[in-house]
Amino acid sequence: MKPPDPVAAAARLKKLSRLRPTLGLVLGSGFHHVLTALEIDAKIPYARLPGFPPVGVSGHAGELLIGTLAGTPILVLSGRAHFYEGHPMTLVTFAVRALAAFGIRDLILTNAAGGVNKRFRAGDFMALTDHINFMGTNPLRGAALAGLPRFVDLSCAYDPGLHSLLERAARLSGVRLQSGVYLAVSGPSYETPAEIRAFSRLGADAVGMSTVPETIVARQCGLRVAGVSCITNLAAGRSPQPLSHAEVLETAERVKKLAAQLLKNFAKLYGNSLQKR
Ligand code: HPA
């Protein structure tokens, strides 16, 4: 069977809407509330997009939306495929390639993460300054792709310009925005306290099970990337209580309005910065 073609998926997307956003947003746990502020022009389930992953495990249907957020055109991926579900990395990152082929230039990746840094509290947000890929594989493993770099430079994976827009958006939103290094594990088990101590020594500030594959592929495609974590819990051993998905969901629910405000203000500032370019 032929592998799915991102250009074909992008062609399908172009028929859905006349909007041509350059900003893409991937929603992780805790960030879906922003959809209530989105003026939707088009919405399509992943199941109807060739090559897109089957998702829905986290309770969020896999859907792609095109619309405007705070007046700025935007393409939103609501729901993502995770590596821990058993999908190959090609599937986990396919949507990013389709977005690049569509014309997205700037991608904001959001996720829920455990706080490794002792200064972090549950309910904080963290802008990613860098990452550590601890997933045990790389999404670019496999045959080289024509026209794309084989050995992708990640020395500046997260764009400083987008980071400063995030900081400004956080100030406007009254959000406590930390910044730091996100370490990605494959999951789905949470970490042991010994792993968290080790990750801390390696330089991690937060730990999660997504985002890094998408960042790597986005960088290969030449997109600028920003990452934001919602620190939904203190990482294993950082609090007396055991970790649970219920706690992750509870914190995400508690701060969902702040998360939505942060993204809305980001979209607004992004729109303004486009006009000045
Ligand atoms: N570890 C890994 N992934 C996570 C966590 C965590 O503590 N919290 C939310 N996603």
py3Dmol code that shows the C-alpha trace and the ligand (Angstrom):
import py3Dmol

protein = """\
ATOM      1  CA  MET A   1       0.000   0.000   0.000  1.00  0.00           C
ATOM      2  CA  LYS A   2       1.195   3.513  -0.788  1.00  0.00           C
ATOM      3  CA  PRO A   3       1.896   5.657   2.299  1.00  0.00           C
ATOM      4  CA  PRO A   4      -0.603   8.502   2.813  1.00  0.00           C
ATOM      5  CA  ASP A   5       0.325  11.702   1.048  1.00  0.00           C
ATOM      6  CA  PRO A   6       0.347  14.953   3.072  1.00  0.00           C
ATOM      7  CA  VAL A   7      -0.067  16.980  -0.128  1.00  0.00           C
ATOM      8  CA  ALA A   8      -3.302  15.107  -0.943  1.00  0.00           C
ATOM      9  CA  ALA A   9      -4.579  15.722   2.599  1.00  0.00           C
ATOM     10  CA  ALA A  10      -3.684  19.425   2.279  1.00  0.00           C
ATOM     11  CA  ALA A  11      -5.556  19.638  -1.048  1.00  0.00           C
ATOM     12  CA  ARG A  12      -8.628  18.245   0.715  1.00  0.00           C
ATOM     13  CA  LEU A  13      -8.259  20.870   3.464  1.00  0.00           C
ATOM     14  CA  LYS A  14      -8.022  23.693   0.935  1.00  0.00           C
ATOM     15  CA  LYS A  15     -11.433  22.716  -0.423  1.00  0.00           C
ATOM     16  CA  LEU A  16     -13.036  23.032   3.028  1.00  0.00           C
ATOM     17  CA  SER A  17     -12.507  26.732   3.603  1.00  0.00           C
ATOM     18  CA  ARG A  18     -11.391  29.868   1.841  1.00  0.00           C
ATOM     19  CA  LEU A  19      -9.384  30.891   4.889  1.00  0.00           C
ATOM     20  CA  ARG A  20      -5.631  30.375   4.537  1.00  0.00           C
ATOM     21  CA  PRO A  21      -4.315  30.502   8.107  1.00  0.00           C
ATOM     22  CA  THR A  22      -0.571  30.427   8.699  1.00  0.00           C
ATOM     23  CA  LEU A  23      -1.077  29.604  12.384  1.00  0.00           C
ATOM     24  CA  GLY A  24      -1.728  26.018  13.467  1.00  0.00           C
ATOM     25  CA  LEU A  25      -2.695  24.873  16.954  1.00  0.00           C
ATOM     26  CA  VAL A  26      -2.638  21.353  18.366  1.00  0.00           C
ATOM     27  CA  LEU A  27      -4.839  20.964  21.434  1.00  0.00           C
ATOM     28  CA  GLY A  28      -3.696  18.727  24.258  1.00  0.00           C
ATOM     29  CA  SER A  29      -5.480  17.948  27.521  1.00  0.00           C
ATOM     30  CA  GLY A  30      -6.491  21.151  29.250  1.00  0.00           C
ATOM     31  CA  PHE A  31      -6.616  23.332  26.161  1.00  0.00           C
ATOM     32  CA  HIS A  32      -9.861  22.321  24.407  1.00  0.00           C
ATOM     33  CA  HIS A  33     -11.912  25.044  26.039  1.00  0.00           C
ATOM     34  CA  VAL A  34     -10.476  27.521  23.511  1.00  0.00           C
ATOM     35  CA  LEU A  35     -12.800  25.951  20.947  1.00  0.00           C
ATOM     36  CA  THR A  36     -15.679  27.860  22.551  1.00  0.00           C
ATOM     37  CA  ALA A  37     -14.009  31.110  21.377  1.00  0.00           C
ATOM     38  CA  LEU A  38     -13.278  29.872  17.853  1.00  0.00           C
ATOM     39  CA  GLU A  39     -15.406  31.247  15.038  1.00  0.00           C
ATOM     40  CA  ILE A  40     -15.630  28.089  13.005  1.00  0.00           C
ATOM     41  CA  ASP A  41     -15.585  28.237   9.230  1.00  0.00           C
ATOM     42  CA  ALA A  42     -15.030  24.519   8.608  1.00  0.00           C
ATOM     43  CA  LYS A  43     -14.881  21.402  10.725  1.00  0.00           C
ATOM     44  CA  ILE A  44     -14.043  17.871   9.627  1.00  0.00           C
ATOM     45  CA  PRO A  45     -13.473  14.611  11.528  1.00  0.00           C
ATOM     46  CA  TYR A  46     -10.025  13.049  11.059  1.00  0.00           C
ATOM     47  CA  ALA A  47     -11.829   9.936   9.829  1.00  0.00           C
ATOM     48  CA  ARG A  48     -12.651  11.860   6.653  1.00  0.00           C
ATOM     49  CA  LEU A  49      -9.101  13.026   6.046  1.00  0.00           C
ATOM     50  CA  PRO A  50      -6.850  10.559   4.251  1.00  0.00           C
ATOM     51  CA  GLY A  51      -3.858   9.590   6.393  1.00  0.00           C
ATOM     52  CA  PHE A  52      -5.103  11.184   9.622  1.00  0.00           C
ATOM     53  CA  PRO A  53      -4.994   9.036  12.756  1.00  0.00           C
ATOM     54  CA  PRO A  54      -7.969   7.413  14.438  1.00  0.00           C
ATOM     55  CA  VAL A  55      -8.256   9.168  17.824  1.00  0.00           C
ATOM     56  CA  GLY A  56     -10.817   9.643  20.521  1.00  0.00           C
ATOM     57  CA  VAL A  57      -9.206   7.890  23.460  1.00  0.00           C
ATOM     58  CA  SER A  58      -8.905  11.038  25.562  1.00  0.00           C
ATOM     59  CA  GLY A  59     -12.596  11.805  25.196  1.00  0.00           C
ATOM     60  CA  HIS A  60     -11.971  14.355  22.449  1.00  0.00           C
ATOM     61  CA  ALA A  61     -13.045  13.375  18.990  1.00  0.00           C
ATOM     62  CA  GLY A  62     -10.315  13.855  16.418  1.00  0.00           C
ATOM     63  CA  GLU A  63     -11.402  16.903  14.484  1.00  0.00           C
ATOM     64  CA  LEU A  64      -9.731  19.513  12.369  1.00  0.00           C
ATOM     65  CA  LEU A  65     -11.189  23.002  12.463  1.00  0.00           C
ATOM     66  CA  ILE A  66     -10.484  26.092  10.402  1.00  0.00           C
ATOM     67  CA  GLY A  67     -11.710  29.430  11.657  1.00  0.00           C
ATOM     68  CA  THR A  68     -10.728  32.654  13.333  1.00  0.00           C
ATOM     69  CA  LEU A  69      -9.623  33.118  16.917  1.00  0.00           C
ATOM     70  CA  ALA A  70      -9.609  36.694  18.239  1.00  0.00           C
ATOM     71  CA  GLY A  71      -9.788  37.804  14.607  1.00  0.00           C
ATOM     72  CA  THR A  72      -6.821  35.710  13.471  1.00  0.00           C
ATOM     73  CA  PRO A  73      -7.262  32.875  10.970  1.00  0.00           C
ATOM     74  CA  ILE A  74      -6.197  29.592  12.540  1.00  0.00           C
ATOM     75  CA  LEU A  75      -6.229  25.867  11.866  1.00  0.00           C
ATOM     76  CA  VAL A  76      -6.859  23.717  14.939  1.00  0.00           C
ATOM     77  CA  LEU A  77      -6.170  20.043  15.487  1.00  0.00           C
ATOM     78  CA  SER A  78      -8.460  18.907  18.275  1.00  0.00           C
ATOM     79  CA  GLY A  79      -7.192  15.532  19.409  1.00  0.00           C
ATOM     80  CA  ARG A  80      -3.884  13.883  18.602  1.00  0.00           C
ATOM     81  CA  ALA A  81      -2.614  10.354  18.162  1.00  0.00           C
ATOM     82  CA  HIS A  82      -0.168   9.303  20.862  1.00  0.00           C
ATOM     83  CA  PHE A  83       2.771   6.949  20.442  1.00  0.00           C
ATOM     84  CA  TYR A  84       1.623   5.016  23.541  1.00  0.00           C
ATOM     85  CA  GLU A  85      -1.540   3.992  21.714  1.00  0.00           C
ATOM     86  CA  GLY A  86       0.688   1.851  19.535  1.00  0.00           C
ATOM     87  CA  HIS A  87       0.638   4.031  16.446  1.00  0.00           C
ATOM     88  CA  PRO A  88       3.786   4.309  14.374  1.00  0.00           C
ATOM     89  CA  MET A  89       5.542   7.667  14.523  1.00  0.00           C
ATOM     90  CA  THR A  90       4.583   8.289  10.882  1.00  0.00           C
ATOM     91  CA  LEU A  91       0.918   8.302  11.912  1.00  0.00           C
ATOM     92  CA  VAL A  92       1.533  10.314  15.093  1.00  0.00           C
ATOM     93  CA  THR A  93       3.114  13.084  13.006  1.00  0.00           C
ATOM     94  CA  PHE A  94       1.197  12.840   9.722  1.00  0.00           C
ATOM     95  CA  ALA A  95      -1.115  15.761  10.501  1.00  0.00           C
ATOM     96  CA  VAL A  96       1.878  18.061  11.012  1.00  0.00           C
ATOM     97  CA  ARG A  97       3.119  17.213   7.519  1.00  0.00           C
ATOM     98  CA  ALA A  98      -0.364  17.861   6.113  1.00  0.00           C
ATOM     99  CA  LEU A  99      -0.472  21.242   7.875  1.00  0.00           C
ATOM    100  CA  ALA A 100       2.917  22.185   6.441  1.00  0.00           C
ATOM    101  CA  ALA A 101       1.706  21.222   2.943  1.00  0.00           C
ATOM    102  CA  PHE A 102      -1.443  23.303   3.540  1.00  0.00           C
ATOM    103  CA  GLY A 103       0.635  26.427   4.222  1.00  0.00           C
ATOM    104  CA  ILE A 104       0.865  26.588   8.009  1.00  0.00           C
ATOM    105  CA  ARG A 105       4.062  28.448   8.964  1.00  0.00           C
ATOM    106  CA  ASP A 106       3.793  28.627  12.745  1.00  0.00           C
ATOM    107  CA  LEU A 107       2.661  25.804  14.978  1.00  0.00           C
ATOM    108  CA  ILE A 108       1.689  25.922  18.616  1.00  0.00           C
ATOM    109  CA  LEU A 109       1.720  22.572  20.353  1.00  0.00           C
ATOM    110  CA  THR A 110      -0.040  22.179  23.703  1.00  0.00           C
ATOM    111  CA  ASN A 111      -0.025  19.332  26.186  1.00  0.00           C
ATOM    112  CA  ALA A 112      -0.568  18.243  29.765  1.00  0.00           C
ATOM    113  CA  ALA A 113       2.614  17.496  31.682  1.00  0.00           C
ATOM    114  CA  GLY A 114       3.896  16.568  35.105  1.00  0.00           C
ATOM    115  CA  GLY A 115       5.971  19.158  36.944  1.00  0.00           C
ATOM    116  CA  VAL A 116       9.542  17.995  37.519  1.00  0.00           C
ATOM    117  CA  ASN A 117      10.910  21.397  38.527  1.00  0.00           C
ATOM    118  CA  LYS A 118      10.354  21.791  42.270  1.00  0.00           C
ATOM    119  CA  ARG A 119       9.190  25.386  41.835  1.00  0.00           C
ATOM    120  CA  PHE A 120       6.246  24.337  39.645  1.00  0.00           C
ATOM    121  CA  ARG A 121       2.729  23.988  41.006  1.00  0.00           C
ATOM    122  CA  ALA A 122      -0.219  22.113  39.568  1.00  0.00           C
ATOM    123  CA  GLY A 123      -2.133  24.560  37.406  1.00  0.00           C
ATOM    124  CA  ASP A 124       0.958  26.450  36.185  1.00  0.00           C
ATOM    125  CA  PHE A 125       1.692  26.724  32.507  1.00  0.00           C
ATOM    126  CA  MET A 126       5.131  26.276  30.962  1.00  0.00           C
ATOM    127  CA  ALA A 127       6.395  27.558  27.632  1.00  0.00           C
ATOM    128  CA  LEU A 128       8.868  25.094  26.181  1.00  0.00           C
ATOM    129  CA  THR A 129      12.374  26.442  25.686  1.00  0.00           C
ATOM    130  CA  ASP A 130      13.741  23.077  24.579  1.00  0.00           C
ATOM    131  CA  HIS A 131      13.057  19.360  24.826  1.00  0.00           C
ATOM    132  CA  ILE A 132      14.688  16.041  25.630  1.00  0.00           C
ATOM    133  CA  ASN A 133      13.540  13.154  23.463  1.00  0.00           C
ATOM    134  CA  PHE A 134      13.345  10.163  25.805  1.00  0.00           C
ATOM    135  CA  MET A 135      10.790   8.261  23.724  1.00  0.00           C
ATOM    136  CA  GLY A 136      13.374   5.796  22.498  1.00  0.00           C
ATOM    137  CA  THR A 137      12.768   6.520  18.845  1.00  0.00           C
ATOM    138  CA  ASN A 138      12.740   9.369  16.376  1.00  0.00           C
ATOM    139  CA  PRO A 139       9.903  10.258  14.015  1.00  0.00           C
ATOM    140  CA  LEU A 140      12.382  10.848  11.175  1.00  0.00           C
ATOM    141  CA  ARG A 141      13.691   7.271  11.369  1.00  0.00           C
ATOM    142  CA  GLY A 142      13.102   5.459   8.094  1.00  0.00           C
ATOM    143  CA  ALA A 143      13.541   6.305   4.452  1.00  0.00           C
ATOM    144  CA  ALA A 144      14.754   9.810   3.624  1.00  0.00           C
ATOM    145  CA  LEU A 145      12.026  12.092   2.291  1.00  0.00           C
ATOM    146  CA  ALA A 146      12.640  13.830  -1.006  1.00  0.00           C
ATOM    147  CA  GLY A 147      13.178  17.559  -0.670  1.00  0.00           C
ATOM    148  CA  LEU A 148      13.430  17.522   3.131  1.00  0.00           C
ATOM    149  CA  PRO A 149      16.576  17.537   5.273  1.00  0.00           C
ATOM    150  CA  ARG A 150      17.693  14.117   6.500  1.00  0.00           C
ATOM    151  CA  PHE A 151      19.622  15.437   9.514  1.00  0.00           C
ATOM    152  CA  VAL A 152      17.422  18.092  11.044  1.00  0.00           C
ATOM    153  CA  ASP A 153      18.949  20.854  13.148  1.00  0.00           C
ATOM    154  CA  LEU A 154      17.218  21.129  16.528  1.00  0.00           C
ATOM    155  CA  SER A 155      19.528  23.672  18.105  1.00  0.00           C
ATOM    156  CA  CYS A 156      16.628  26.122  18.213  1.00  0.00           C
ATOM    157  CA  ALA A 157      13.586  23.849  18.100  1.00  0.00           C
ATOM    158  CA  TYR A 158      11.247  26.310  19.833  1.00  0.00           C
ATOM    159  CA  ASP A 159      11.086  29.726  18.226  1.00  0.00           C
ATOM    160  CA  PRO A 160      12.153  32.636  20.484  1.00  0.00           C
ATOM    161  CA  GLY A 161       9.824  35.068  18.677  1.00  0.00           C
ATOM    162  CA  LEU A 162       6.770  32.869  19.290  1.00  0.00           C
ATOM    163  CA  HIS A 163       7.960  32.340  22.875  1.00  0.00           C
ATOM    164  CA  SER A 164       7.968  36.078  23.510  1.00  0.00           C
ATOM    165  CA  LEU A 165       4.444  36.337  22.047  1.00  0.00           C
ATOM    166  CA  LEU A 166       3.414  33.634  24.524  1.00  0.00           C
ATOM    167  CA  GLU A 167       4.945  35.598  27.385  1.00  0.00           C
ATOM    168  CA  ARG A 168       3.071  38.713  26.330  1.00  0.00           C
ATOM    169  CA  ALA A 169      -0.154  36.707  25.970  1.00  0.00           C
ATOM    170  CA  ALA A 170       0.366  35.260  29.460  1.00  0.00           C
ATOM    171  CA  ARG A 171       0.750  38.742  30.973  1.00  0.00           C
ATOM    172  CA  LEU A 172      -2.454  39.887  29.252  1.00  0.00           C
ATOM    173  CA  SER A 173      -4.273  36.773  30.492  1.00  0.00           C
ATOM    174  CA  GLY A 174      -3.088  36.783  34.107  1.00  0.00           C
ATOM    175  CA  VAL A 175      -1.474  33.386  33.527  1.00  0.00           C
ATOM    176  CA  ARG A 176       1.545  32.248  35.540  1.00  0.00           C
ATOM    177  CA  LEU A 177       3.772  31.122  32.668  1.00  0.00           C
ATOM    178  CA  GLN A 178       6.915  29.264  33.592  1.00  0.00           C
ATOM    179  CA  SER A 179       9.435  28.291  30.982  1.00  0.00           C
ATOM    180  CA  GLY A 180      11.564  25.212  30.749  1.00  0.00           C
ATOM    181  CA  VAL A 181      12.610  21.949  29.190  1.00  0.00           C
ATOM    182  CA  TYR A 182      10.006  19.307  28.337  1.00  0.00           C
ATOM    183  CA  LEU A 183      11.115  15.699  28.473  1.00  0.00           C
ATOM    184  CA  ALA A 184       9.018  13.237  26.457  1.00  0.00           C
ATOM    185  CA  VAL A 185       8.608   9.606  27.470  1.00  0.00           C
ATOM    186  CA  SER A 186       6.698   7.021  25.474  1.00  0.00           C
ATOM    187  CA  GLY A 187       4.271   6.162  28.306  1.00  0.00           C
ATOM    188  CA  PRO A 188       1.600   5.141  28.991  1.00  0.00           C
ATOM    189  CA  SER A 189       2.721   4.327  32.540  1.00  0.00           C
ATOM    190  CA  TYR A 190       3.671   7.315  34.607  1.00  0.00           C
ATOM    191  CA  GLU A 191       7.269   7.568  35.772  1.00  0.00           C
ATOM    192  CA  THR A 192       8.861   6.243  38.929  1.00  0.00           C
ATOM    193  CA  PRO A 193      10.233   8.705  41.504  1.00  0.00           C
ATOM    194  CA  ALA A 194      13.745   7.506  40.605  1.00  0.00           C
ATOM    195  CA  GLU A 195      13.111   8.332  36.945  1.00  0.00           C
ATOM    196  CA  ILE A 196      11.874  11.785  37.881  1.00  0.00           C
ATOM    197  CA  ARG A 197      14.997  12.422  39.999  1.00  0.00           C
ATOM    198  CA  ALA A 198      17.106  11.286  37.038  1.00  0.00           C
ATOM    199  CA  PHE A 199      15.159  13.467  34.576  1.00  0.00           C
ATOM    200  CA  SER A 200      15.609  16.434  36.880  1.00  0.00           C
ATOM    201  CA  ARG A 201      19.376  15.909  36.847  1.00  0.00           C
ATOM    202  CA  LEU A 202      19.250  15.668  33.058  1.00  0.00           C
ATOM    203  CA  GLY A 203      17.733  19.136  32.940  1.00  0.00           C
ATOM    204  CA  ALA A 204      14.015  18.449  32.580  1.00  0.00           C
ATOM    205  CA  ASP A 205      11.431  20.796  34.050  1.00  0.00           C
ATOM    206  CA  ALA A 206       8.326  18.902  32.919  1.00  0.00           C
ATOM    207  CA  VAL A 207       7.538  15.427  31.644  1.00  0.00           C
ATOM    208  CA  GLY A 208       4.887  14.244  29.207  1.00  0.00           C
ATOM    209  CA  MET A 209       3.994  11.770  26.490  1.00  0.00           C
ATOM    210  CA  SER A 210       3.545  13.879  23.365  1.00  0.00           C
ATOM    211  CA  THR A 211       4.668  16.979  21.467  1.00  0.00           C
ATOM    212  CA  VAL A 212       8.318  16.070  20.801  1.00  0.00           C
ATOM    213  CA  PRO A 213       7.594  13.945  17.680  1.00  0.00           C
ATOM    214  CA  GLU A 214       5.439  16.752  16.285  1.00  0.00           C
ATOM    215  CA  THR A 215       8.134  19.349  16.996  1.00  0.00           C
ATOM    216  CA  ILE A 216      10.800  17.297  15.236  1.00  0.00           C
ATOM    217  CA  VAL A 217       8.655  16.779  12.135  1.00  0.00           C
ATOM    218  CA  ALA A 218       7.536  20.412  12.124  1.00  0.00           C
ATOM    219  CA  ARG A 219      11.175  21.519  12.203  1.00  0.00           C
ATOM    220  CA  GLN A 220      11.986  19.194   9.328  1.00  0.00           C
ATOM    221  CA  CYS A 221       9.164  20.878   7.384  1.00  0.00           C
ATOM    222  CA  GLY A 222      10.533  24.331   8.238  1.00  0.00           C
ATOM    223  CA  LEU A 223       7.720  25.395  10.575  1.00  0.00           C
ATOM    224  CA  ARG A 224       8.334  27.660  13.540  1.00  0.00           C
ATOM    225  CA  VAL A 225       7.208  25.935  16.723  1.00  0.00           C
ATOM    226  CA  ALA A 226       5.993  27.044  20.132  1.00  0.00           C
ATOM    227  CA  GLY A 227       5.074  24.618  22.906  1.00  0.00           C
ATOM    228  CA  VAL A 228       2.953  25.113  26.013  1.00  0.00           C
ATOM    229  CA  SER A 229       2.409  22.623  28.807  1.00  0.00           C
ATOM    230  CA  CYS A 230      -0.333  22.724  31.358  1.00  0.00           C
ATOM    231  CA  ILE A 231       1.334  21.387  34.513  1.00  0.00           C
ATOM    232  CA  THR A 232      -1.554  19.196  35.606  1.00  0.00           C
ATOM    233  CA  ASN A 233       0.252  17.422  38.439  1.00  0.00           C
ATOM    234  CA  LEU A 234       3.529  17.244  40.263  1.00  0.00           C
ATOM    235  CA  ALA A 235       5.637  14.455  38.756  1.00  0.00           C
ATOM    236  CA  ALA A 236       6.027  11.113  40.563  1.00  0.00           C
ATOM    237  CA  GLY A 237       7.676  11.414  43.976  1.00  0.00           C
ATOM    238  CA  ARG A 238       7.254  15.209  44.011  1.00  0.00           C
ATOM    239  CA  SER A 239       4.072  14.920  46.097  1.00  0.00           C
ATOM    240  CA  PRO A 240       2.924  12.316  48.650  1.00  0.00           C
ATOM    241  CA  GLN A 241      -0.085  11.359  46.564  1.00  0.00           C
ATOM    242  CA  PRO A 242      -0.037   8.747  43.764  1.00  0.00           C
ATOM    243  CA  LEU A 243      -0.452   9.981  40.192  1.00  0.00           C
ATOM    244  CA  SER A 244      -3.710   9.522  38.392  1.00  0.00           C
ATOM    245  CA  HIS A 245      -5.296  10.451  35.112  1.00  0.00           C
ATOM    246  CA  ALA A 246      -8.223  11.757  37.176  1.00  0.00           C
ATOM    247  CA  GLU A 247      -5.920  14.363  38.777  1.00  0.00           C
ATOM    248  CA  VAL A 248      -4.637  15.363  35.336  1.00  0.00           C
ATOM    249  CA  LEU A 249      -8.206  15.884  34.114  1.00  0.00           C
ATOM    250  CA  GLU A 250      -9.253  17.713  37.314  1.00  0.00           C
ATOM    251  CA  THR A 251      -6.445  20.281  37.060  1.00  0.00           C
ATOM    252  CA  ALA A 252      -7.042  20.669  33.330  1.00  0.00           C
ATOM    253  CA  GLU A 253     -10.694  21.430  34.081  1.00  0.00           C
ATOM    254  CA  ARG A 254      -9.776  23.904  36.825  1.00  0.00           C
ATOM    255  CA  VAL A 255      -7.517  26.001  34.584  1.00  0.00           C
ATOM    256  CA  LYS A 256      -9.300  25.554  31.257  1.00  0.00           C
ATOM    257  CA  LYS A 257     -10.476  29.178  31.097  1.00  0.00           C
ATOM    258  CA  LEU A 258      -6.956  30.491  31.698  1.00  0.00           C
ATOM    259  CA  ALA A 259      -5.622  28.156  29.014  1.00  0.00           C
ATOM    260  CA  ALA A 260      -8.248  29.393  26.562  1.00  0.00           C
ATOM    261  CA  GLN A 261      -7.481  33.028  27.402  1.00  0.00           C
ATOM    262  CA  LEU A 262      -3.766  32.435  26.886  1.00  0.00           C
ATOM    263  CA  LEU A 263      -4.338  30.944  23.445  1.00  0.00           C
ATOM    264  CA  LYS A 264      -6.832  33.626  22.482  1.00  0.00           C
ATOM    265  CA  ASN A 265      -4.445  36.417  23.404  1.00  0.00           C
ATOM    266  CA  PHE A 266      -1.652  34.601  21.633  1.00  0.00           C
ATOM    267  CA  ALA A 267      -3.737  34.422  18.449  1.00  0.00           C
ATOM    268  CA  LYS A 268      -4.528  38.131  18.722  1.00  0.00           C
ATOM    269  CA  LEU A 269      -0.867  39.118  19.181  1.00  0.00           C
ATOM    270  CA  TYR A 270       0.134  36.750  16.387  1.00  0.00           C
ATOM    271  CA  GLY A 271      -2.399  38.410  14.063  1.00  0.00           C
ATOM    272  CA  ASN A 272      -1.006  41.852  14.943  1.00  0.00           C
ATOM    273  CA  SER A 273       2.555  40.681  14.334  1.00  0.00           C
ATOM    274  CA  LEU A 274       1.581  39.377  10.872  1.00  0.00           C
ATOM    275  CA  GLN A 275       0.314  42.812   9.913  1.00  0.00           C
ATOM    276  CA  LYS A 276       3.659  44.325  10.910  1.00  0.00           C
ATOM    277  CA  ARG A 277       5.721  41.772   8.956  1.00  0.00           C
TER     278      ARG A 277
END
"""
ligand_1 = """\
10
HPA
N 4.011 12.193 33.401
C 3.878 11.961 32.083
N 2.905 12.486 31.353
C 2.032 13.293 31.959
C 2.109 13.575 33.335
C 3.159 12.993 34.081
O 3.298 13.200 35.308
N 1.072 14.412 33.618
C 0.405 14.623 32.460
N 0.979 13.951 31.448
"""
view = py3Dmol.view(width=600, height=400)
view.addModel(protein, "pdb")
view.setStyle({"model": 0}, {"cartoon": {"style": "trace"}})
view.addModel(ligand_1, "xyz")
view.setStyle({"model": 1}, {"stick": {}})
view.zoomTo()
view.show()
